Amino acid sequence: MDKKIQAPLESDIKRVLKGGAKDIPSFPPVMAKLLELSGDGTASMEDLARIVKTDPGISAKVLGLVNSAFYGLRQNITNIPEAVVYLGFDAVKRLALGVTVFETIIRPGKQKRFDRIFFWRHCLCVAALSMAIAEETQVADPGKAYIGGLLHDLGKIMFDLQACVDYGDFIFTLARSTGPMITEERELMGMGHDDAGAYYGSLWNLPDSIVLALKYHHQRYDHLDLSSEDSRLISVVSLADFLAWTQGMGSFAVDRLPILQPEIEKNLDLGKIDFNPIISRMDREMQSTSQFYNFIFPSAGRLRENLLKANLSLCSINTRYYYREVQGPAGNSPGVPPMRESLTAPHRSLDPRQIIRATLKAIHKDFKFDRIYVMRMMKAARSLKMIECFDGTKFRMNPGSVDIPLDNTADGFVHCLRNHKPMIITGRTAGGKKILEQFNTKEMVIAPFYSHNKVIGILGMDNTASEALILQEMLSPIAVVAHELGMALENAGIYKEAKAVSLKDGLTGLLNRVAIDGLLAKSFRKAVDGENDLAVVMIDVDFFKKFNDQFGHQSGDNILKLIADTLKKLSRPFDHVGRYGGEEFIVVLNHTDLSQALVYAERIRNEIEQLGKILSNRFPGLSLTVSAGVSGYQKNMKNRDALISQADKALYKAKETGRNKVVMG
């Protein structure tokens, strides 16, 4: 087995699955022969017909397909060699593989909330799309891509067969969560289906390239020393999985957005892919095989509706990101406080806006330009958008009105970005003349600036009012200023990231104690001023030490993450949720009185108790429950410590009187 696969150990599998490998279907011999045939470039139709004839089920499906209305033959075909000739080598091989996987792996077992037929439709769809993408892009072997797509979610079947946590229960919990499905799976099931699939793929001696696709179709893999062939195969399968989701062909009927790894764009030029033939190829492939598996392929109208729903889902996620991350969250992620501009501005501030404004003022002072502006790269729109302007003229340019498409009309800007050098635009070309007209000036100087060695924008200057000439010798010092601006913005970004990380608990992603204390102090002051009803809930995991002692610290960490996710799901944007230390959590409930806080705490207790029931087979002999102490602001409280102390005493009382309780302080 390739060392880069990094499949889980058998001990890891035993913690997640009840019976290890013994209760999993054995690898079908016919499938082994078909896979061997797939890798043999010299295989003939006779070789394929010989394998098909050894399995009555496959033979019946092949003859059924060739004689179906889809092909419209005038006379029935009654022997396999002739059917192989009519259908073609690749079509028969794909059908034989599909029938083998379906009959031996997919069909057996329970069918509760995990709909096997719905899941199989997804596998076939991803297989067809993988093959079509490989053919369209010519970056992967289409036959191998089909197999990778067909088997990519193998781990989900293994979970449904014998996972300690019922896979149907897991699917049910997804409807109430918002995170990526694979992340939720790792936390609740104890492992992702990608890792489980890689384990059994390795156990069955599937080709390493296929096992890599099983393992990394949801994971980052740029850090691995993979061959370009293997990297592209993973990218093709991952993209196909995403496209299947947009068509309403997910593996189960829960709307959960898949994540495309950055490696996909690195290995596939998405802008140059013609997706029309890819989707059409999927349509034909699915229409020709759906009747054998007893599912209906969606009509063109339904596919359009599915695509609309996919876009609405993406829009919803982008909306949440914008209002929580760009404009700043109302609760759970405190923003970085603005810092005063220092005396040595522009490059000592850590506020990007202040850095840019101070830089423009400094340039105006030192170089005497009438106008100085900053334009940022907009990768998605392939344009430059002005975000800030220092205007010392009467014209007062509106920064929001300037948006320069990076096409052949912006030749000067494109040249500047490509060569990473400042330049003067004088209007000698049609594109340059058009740009100058937009800026209402006769000439301008532009210089690129960088962050992490990537161009992120352009610094521009002109003398639209004074019409003073821009001298060539100015380019060198302007390049230095642009470089310093990029470095300052990079440092500001690092500071912002570090500041945000310093306020988060590294394990759960919740706010840490420092952040919670600061936010609670603000909420307490508002409560004192009569602006805010305020309550605090302290939560502690019952018998947490036993989880660590019996199942290891990794399981204990997993428990803490699951509880953190539950708290986040059941809290409002203006509440503050944090880990207060060890297995203790705290929730600061703004605009909430004591009676409402008790209802919230009881809901948390019940939710985690239900989660514990789902996990009962994974942690036999232990029940996951929590106890909670609740306190509300009272006028005689001197500070926030009194509020926390009262909740803490209530929590201690709850644990003393039997645990799995909510007590009011």
VENLINHU-V154511 format. One record per residue. N is the residue number from 1. RES is the residue in one letter. SS is DSSP state (H for helix, E for strand, - for the rest). D_CENTER is the distance of its C-alpha to the mean C-alpha in Angstrom with 2 decimals. Layout:
BEGIN
n;res;ss;d_center
N;RES;SS;D_CENTER
N;RES;SS;D_CENTER
END
This chain:
BEGIN
n;res;ss;d_center
1;M;-;28.46
2;D;-;26.52
3;K;H;25.82
4;K;H;22.42
5;I;H;21.23
6;Q;-;21.41
7;A;-;21.65
8;P;-;22.21
9;L;-;25.84
10;E;H;28.03
11;S;H;28.35
12;D;H;24.60
13;I;H;24.87
14;K;H;27.96
15;R;H;26.24
16;V;H;23.74
17;L;E;26.05
18;K;-;29.56
19;G;-;31.56
20;G;-;29.76
21;A;-;30.48
22;K;-;33.83
23;D;-;32.75
24;I;-;30.22
25;P;-;31.76
26;S;-;33.40
27;F;-;32.28
28;P;-;34.33
29;P;H;36.96
30;V;H;36.75
31;M;H;33.08
32;A;H;33.96
33;K;H;36.63
34;L;H;34.38
35;L;H;31.78
36;E;H;34.71
37;L;H;35.99
38;S;H;32.69
39;G;-;33.02
40;D;-;36.70
41;G;-;37.41
42;T;-;41.04
43;A;-;40.52
44;S;-;42.70
45;M;H;42.73
46;E;H;45.43
47;D;H;43.18
48;L;H;40.51
49;A;H;43.18
50;R;H;44.60
51;I;H;41.33
52;V;H;40.72
53;K;H;44.28
54;T;-;43.77
55;D;-;41.48
56;P;H;43.10
57;G;H;39.88
58;I;H;38.36
59;S;H;41.73
60;A;H;41.96
61;K;H;38.52
62;V;H;39.37
63;L;H;42.74
64;G;H;41.31
65;L;H;38.86
66;V;H;41.47
67;N;-;43.92
68;S;-;41.53
69;A;-;42.00
70;F;-;38.95
71;Y;-;41.14
72;G;-;44.42
73;L;-;46.80
74;R;-;50.49
75;Q;-;51.29
76;N;-;49.54
77;I;-;48.27
78;T;-;49.44
79;N;-;48.60
80;I;H;45.42
81;P;H;46.43
82;E;H;47.20
83;A;H;43.94
84;V;H;42.03
85;V;H;43.96
86;Y;H;43.17
87;L;H;39.45
88;G;-;38.82
89;F;H;37.75
90;D;H;33.96
91;A;H;33.94
92;V;H;36.00
93;K;H;33.95
94;R;H;30.70
95;L;H;32.52
96;A;H;34.08
97;L;H;30.82
98;G;H;29.28
99;V;H;32.37
100;T;H;32.49
101;V;H;28.94
102;F;H;29.41
103;E;H;32.86
104;T;H;32.35
105;I;H;28.80
106;I;H;27.34
107;R;-;30.48
108;P;-;31.85
109;G;-;30.82
110;K;-;30.10
111;Q;-;28.59
112;K;-;27.79
113;R;-;24.58
114;F;-;22.84
115;D;-;24.39
116;R;H;25.12
117;I;H;26.22
118;F;H;23.13
119;F;H;21.06
120;W;H;23.48
121;R;H;23.18
122;H;H;19.45
123;C;H;20.41
124;L;H;23.16
125;C;H;21.10
126;V;H;18.49
127;A;H;21.59
128;A;H;23.36
129;L;H;20.53
130;S;H;20.04
131;M;H;23.78
132;A;H;24.00
133;I;H;21.36
134;A;H;23.20
135;E;H;26.47
136;E;H;25.43
137;T;H;23.98
138;Q;-;26.39
139;V;-;23.97
140;A;-;24.06
141;D;-;26.69
142;P;H;26.26
143;G;H;27.84
144;K;H;25.61
145;A;H;22.49
146;Y;H;23.84
147;I;H;24.30
148;G;H;20.83
149;G;H;19.39
150;L;H;22.02
151;L;H;21.30
152;H;-;17.54
153;D;-;17.17
154;L;H;20.49
155;G;H;19.28
156;K;H;18.87
157;I;H;22.56
158;M;H;23.49
159;F;H;21.89
160;D;H;23.76
161;L;H;26.95
162;Q;H;27.39
163;A;E;24.56
164;C;-;26.06
165;V;-;23.73
166;D;-;24.40
167;Y;H;21.44
168;G;H;22.69
169;D;H;22.54
170;F;H;18.91
171;I;H;18.17
172;F;H;20.39
173;T;H;18.54
174;L;H;15.22
175;A;-;17.09
176;R;-;17.47
177;S;-;14.02
178;T;-;11.09
179;G;-;8.28
180;P;-;5.97
181;M;H;9.06
182;I;H;9.08
183;T;H;9.15
184;E;H;11.79
185;E;H;13.53
186;R;H;14.02
187;E;H;15.48
188;L;H;17.66
189;M;H;18.67
190;G;-;18.93
191;M;-;17.02
192;G;-;14.23
193;H;H;15.68
194;D;H;14.72
195;D;H;17.06
196;A;H;19.62
197;G;H;19.73
198;A;H;20.31
199;Y;H;23.07
200;Y;H;24.94
201;G;H;24.43
202;S;H;26.14
203;L;H;28.71
204;W;-;29.62
205;N;-;29.92
206;L;-;27.57
207;P;-;27.42
208;D;H;25.32
209;S;H;23.34
210;I;H;22.37
211;V;H;21.49
212;L;H;19.24
213;A;H;17.34
214;L;H;17.20
215;K;H;16.02
216;Y;H;13.38
217;H;-;11.85
218;H;-;8.59
219;Q;-;9.62
220;R;-;10.71
221;Y;-;14.31
222;D;-;15.75
223;H;-;17.73
224;L;-;19.59
225;D;-;22.75
226;L;-;21.94
227;S;-;24.21
228;S;H;23.16
229;E;H;23.84
230;D;H;21.48
231;S;H;18.64
232;R;H;19.18
233;L;H;19.46
234;I;H;16.02
235;S;H;14.68
236;V;H;16.84
237;V;H;15.76
238;S;H;11.97
239;L;H;12.91
240;A;H;15.37
241;D;H;13.06
242;F;H;11.06
243;L;H;14.57
244;A;H;15.91
245;W;H;13.55
246;T;H;14.82
247;Q;-;18.27
248;G;-;18.03
249;M;-;18.17
250;G;-;15.54
251;S;-;16.81
252;F;-;17.95
253;A;-;18.79
254;V;-;16.10
255;D;-;13.85
256;R;-;10.31
257;L;-;7.62
258;P;-;6.19
259;I;-;3.47
260;L;-;6.30
261;Q;-;7.36
262;P;H;9.92
263;E;H;12.58
264;I;H;12.55
265;E;H;14.14
266;K;H;16.33
267;N;H;17.77
268;L;-;17.97
269;D;-;19.48
270;L;H;17.64
271;G;H;20.25
272;K;H;23.05
273;I;-;21.93
274;D;-;24.10
275;F;H;22.03
276;N;H;25.18
277;P;H;26.80
278;I;H;23.61
279;I;H;23.24
280;S;H;27.04
281;R;H;27.11
282;M;H;24.65
283;D;H;26.94
284;R;H;30.00
285;E;H;28.67
286;M;H;27.47
287;Q;H;30.70
288;S;H;32.83
289;T;H;31.38
290;S;H;30.32
291;Q;H;33.91
292;F;H;34.07
293;Y;H;31.25
294;N;-;32.37
295;F;-;29.54
296;I;-;29.74
297;F;-;27.66
298;P;-;26.63
299;S;-;28.98
300;A;H;28.18
301;G;H;28.29
302;R;H;25.87
303;L;H;23.40
304;R;H;23.75
305;E;H;23.17
306;N;H;19.99
307;L;H;18.74
308;L;H;19.81
309;K;H;18.00
310;A;H;14.70
311;N;H;15.40
312;L;H;16.44
313;S;H;13.27
314;L;H;11.32
315;C;H;14.30
316;S;H;14.15
317;I;H;10.71
318;N;H;12.04
319;T;H;15.25
320;R;H;14.09
321;Y;H;12.45
322;Y;H;15.75
323;Y;H;18.10
324;R;H;16.59
325;E;H;15.59
326;V;H;17.81
327;Q;-;20.86
328;G;-;20.47
329;P;-;19.89
330;A;-;22.94
331;G;-;22.52
332;N;-;20.05
333;S;-;19.33
334;P;-;22.67
335;G;-;22.86
336;V;-;24.61
337;P;-;28.26
338;P;-;29.90
339;M;-;32.33
340;R;-;35.76
341;E;-;36.44
342;S;-;38.61
343;L;-;41.95
344;T;-;40.60
345;A;-;38.10
346;P;-;36.22
347;H;-;34.46
348;R;-;34.65
349;S;-;32.59
350;L;-;29.00
351;D;-;28.22
352;P;H;26.90
353;R;H;28.86
354;Q;H;31.99
355;I;H;31.63
356;I;H;31.55
357;R;H;34.43
358;A;H;36.54
359;T;H;36.06
360;L;H;37.28
361;K;H;40.27
362;A;H;41.12
363;I;H;41.07
364;H;H;43.31
365;K;H;45.67
366;D;H;45.92
367;F;H;45.76
368;K;-;47.23
369;F;-;44.85
370;D;-;45.13
371;R;E;41.42
372;I;E;38.34
373;Y;E;34.78
374;V;E;31.20
375;M;E;28.90
376;R;E;25.17
377;M;E;23.25
378;M;E;21.08
379;K;-;19.13
380;A;-;17.86
381;A;-;21.47
382;R;-;23.13
383;S;E;25.52
384;L;E;26.96
385;K;E;27.11
386;M;E;29.70
387;I;E;28.44
388;E;E;31.68
389;C;E;35.35
390;F;E;38.54
391;D;E;41.32
392;G;-;44.89
393;T;-;46.43
394;K;-;47.56
395;F;-;45.10
396;R;-;42.10
397;M;-;39.22
398;N;-;36.31
399;P;H;33.14
400;G;H;30.99
401;S;H;33.17
402;V;-;32.46
403;D;E;29.73
404;I;E;30.57
405;P;E;28.99
406;L;-;28.75
407;D;-;30.90
408;N;H;34.45
409;T;H;35.96
410;A;H;34.38
411;D;H;35.96
412;G;H;36.82
413;F;H;33.34
414;V;H;31.84
415;H;H;34.57
416;C;H;33.88
417;L;H;30.14
418;R;H;30.86
419;N;H;33.72
420;H;-;32.32
421;K;-;35.74
422;P;-;37.28
423;M;E;39.61
424;I;E;42.03
425;I;E;41.67
426;T;-;45.18
427;G;-;44.79
428;R;-;46.38
429;T;-;43.88
430;A;H;43.11
431;G;H;39.48
432;G;H;40.63
433;K;H;43.26
434;K;H;40.82
435;I;H;38.55
436;L;H;41.64
437;E;H;42.78
438;Q;H;39.50
439;F;H;40.05
440;N;-;43.78
441;T;-;44.89
442;K;-;46.88
443;E;-;44.77
444;M;E;41.73
445;V;E;40.19
446;I;E;36.47
447;A;E;34.72
448;P;E;31.10
449;F;E;29.31
450;Y;E;26.51
451;S;E;23.76
452;H;-;22.66
453;N;-;24.95
454;K;E;23.22
455;V;E;25.11
456;I;E;23.57
457;G;E;26.61
458;I;E;30.34
459;L;E;33.21
460;G;E;36.01
461;M;E;39.64
462;D;E;42.73
463;N;-;46.26
464;T;-;46.41
465;A;-;49.28
466;S;-;51.42
467;E;-;50.80
468;A;-;51.27
469;L;-;50.54
470;I;-;47.44
471;L;-;48.80
472;Q;-;47.25
473;E;-;47.77
474;M;H;45.34
475;L;H;42.37
476;S;H;42.37
477;P;H;42.27
478;I;H;39.72
479;A;H;37.43
480;V;H;37.84
481;V;H;36.98
482;A;H;33.81
483;H;H;32.80
484;E;H;33.46
485;L;H;31.45
486;G;H;28.36
487;M;H;28.97
488;A;H;29.46
489;L;H;26.21
490;E;H;24.39
491;N;H;26.18
492;A;H;25.36
493;G;H;21.63
494;I;H;22.06
495;Y;H;24.20
496;K;H;21.79
497;E;H;18.98
498;A;H;21.68
499;K;H;23.06
500;A;H;19.85
501;V;H;19.34
502;S;H;23.02
503;L;-;22.64
504;K;E;19.90
505;D;-;20.57
506;G;-;19.01
507;L;-;18.56
508;T;-;17.36
509;G;-;15.86
510;L;-;18.65
511;L;E;21.40
512;N;-;24.04
513;R;H;27.75
514;V;H;28.60
515;A;H;26.19
516;I;H;27.32
517;D;H;30.96
518;G;H;30.66
519;L;H;29.03
520;L;H;31.47
521;A;H;34.35
522;K;H;33.44
523;S;H;33.12
524;F;H;36.40
525;R;H;38.22
526;K;H;37.20
527;A;H;38.44
528;V;H;41.72
529;D;-;42.11
530;G;-;41.64
531;E;-;38.47
532;N;-;36.13
533;D;-;36.50
534;L;E;34.81
535;A;E;34.07
536;V;E;32.46
537;V;E;31.19
538;M;E;31.28
539;I;E;29.59
540;D;E;30.37
541;V;E;29.31
542;D;-;32.48
543;F;-;33.71
544;F;H;30.63
545;K;H;32.74
546;K;H;33.42
547;F;H;29.78
548;N;H;29.77
549;D;H;33.26
550;Q;H;32.85
551;F;H;29.31
552;G;-;28.48
553;H;H;26.60
554;Q;H;23.24
555;S;H;23.78
556;G;H;24.93
557;D;H;21.83
558;N;H;19.80
559;I;H;22.12
560;L;H;21.61
561;K;H;17.80
562;L;H;18.38
563;I;H;21.02
564;A;H;18.99
565;D;H;16.31
566;T;H;19.35
567;L;H;20.90
568;K;H;17.95
569;K;H;17.80
570;L;-;21.56
571;S;-;22.08
572;R;-;22.55
573;P;-;21.17
574;F;-;24.56
575;D;-;24.81
576;H;E;24.10
577;V;E;22.64
578;G;E;23.29
579;R;E;24.21
580;Y;E;27.90
581;G;E;28.64
582;G;-;28.50
583;E;-;27.71
584;E;E;28.64
585;F;E;26.46
586;I;E;27.59
587;V;E;26.76
588;V;E;28.59
589;L;E;29.26
590;N;E;30.42
591;H;-;32.66
592;T;-;33.35
593;D;-;36.76
594;L;H;37.69
595;S;H;38.03
596;Q;H;34.56
597;A;H;33.13
598;L;H;34.90
599;V;H;33.30
600;Y;H;29.81
601;A;H;30.63
602;E;H;32.03
603;R;H;28.94
604;I;H;26.82
605;R;H;29.45
606;N;H;29.46
607;E;H;25.70
608;I;H;25.56
609;E;H;28.73
610;Q;H;27.14
611;L;H;24.14
612;G;H;26.87
613;K;H;28.50
614;I;H;25.40
615;L;-;25.24
616;S;-;29.03
617;N;-;29.11
618;R;-;26.60
619;F;-;28.79
620;P;-;32.26
621;G;-;34.93
622;L;-;32.70
623;S;-;31.56
624;L;-;28.62
625;T;-;30.03
626;V;E;30.19
627;S;E;33.05
628;A;E;32.93
629;G;E;35.37
630;V;E;35.50
631;S;E;37.46
632;G;E;38.07
633;Y;-;39.50
634;Q;-;43.31
635;K;-;45.67
636;N;-;47.42
637;M;-;44.29
638;K;-;44.74
639;N;-;41.21
640;R;H;37.68
641;D;H;38.84
642;A;H;41.13
643;L;H;38.31
644;I;H;36.24
645;S;H;39.42
646;Q;H;40.28
647;A;H;36.87
648;D;H;37.11
649;K;H;40.61
650;A;H;39.51
651;L;H;36.75
652;Y;H;39.38
653;K;H;41.66
654;A;H;39.07
655;K;H;38.56
656;E;H;42.35
657;T;-;43.08
658;G;-;40.96
659;R;-;37.26
660;N;-;34.65
661;K;-;36.28
662;V;E;35.84
663;V;E;38.73
664;M;E;39.63
665;G;-;41.01
END
